[in-house]
């Protein structure tokens, strides 16, 4: 038990709290209310966009080809997947316009996987900034998710050229890509914030994430048609439902439906838009609230 210092008044814990409240003192780094936190985040919107753009610009600054790698990386992935799955494993059998089908899947999947991977580094990769400055920590995973959206928009130029080269020309359904990408971006941001909190507390999750994402990719129909896989009674009903409501597969299917002529409404599950919107709202809101609840713990310890 500490000995009172002569000449210094002593207070009971309750009296200290009342004294602090009377003089307008607050706990340093205390979590604000949710509405106040949203307001703070909106007030940092210019920082978020500038931070995302700076990260995007610096990402390939050491490479000789520079920003060209933003387009080359998904294209090379698509080429590898085409050779392994389309040629060696012949997953292109029965899939019309397989190259547009595959490249669209790779680009859209890369958007989700890169956003989540970036979320694992949102706090740990910017720990100096977190400890030095006071700002809503959600700015970091939101900015990194925005960076991945910016990168996708660059990549869509290459995707458009590939679609044109294989006979897929602009039509009114291409406009559906805008709401599909908006829903996917909201979903990605929510998951990124949830992952950011988890990895800030347990860094080992970042090492596990590549294996989880690779498994998720194989279950999302990036390289093959889930419709053909689910045909017949080869897959248990519970697995079938899980695959049909897989959010990554939903966003990939919506983009294929929007951009590829042969991918018609019969191949798009009837629940696709509703389920995609549900996942986006659920993960966007829940991920934000989950991250906010640990606001005062980031950068400590």
Buried (B, 14 or more C-beta within 10 A) or exposed (E): EEEEEEEEEEEEEEEEEEEEEEEEEEEEEEBBEEEEBBEBBEEBEEBBBEBBBEBBEEBBEEEEEEBEBBBBBBBEBBBEBBEEBBEEEEBBEEBBBBBBBBBBBBBBBBBBBBBBBBBBBBBBBBEEBBEEEEBBBBBBBBBBBBBBBBBBEEBBEBBBEBBEEBEBEEEEBBEBBEBBBEBBBBBBBBBBBBBBBBBBEEEEBBEEBEEEBEEBBEBBBBBBBBBBBBEEEEBEEEEBEEBBBBBBBBBBBBBBBBBBBBBEEEBBBEEBBEBBBBBBBBBBEBBBBBBBEBBBBBBEE
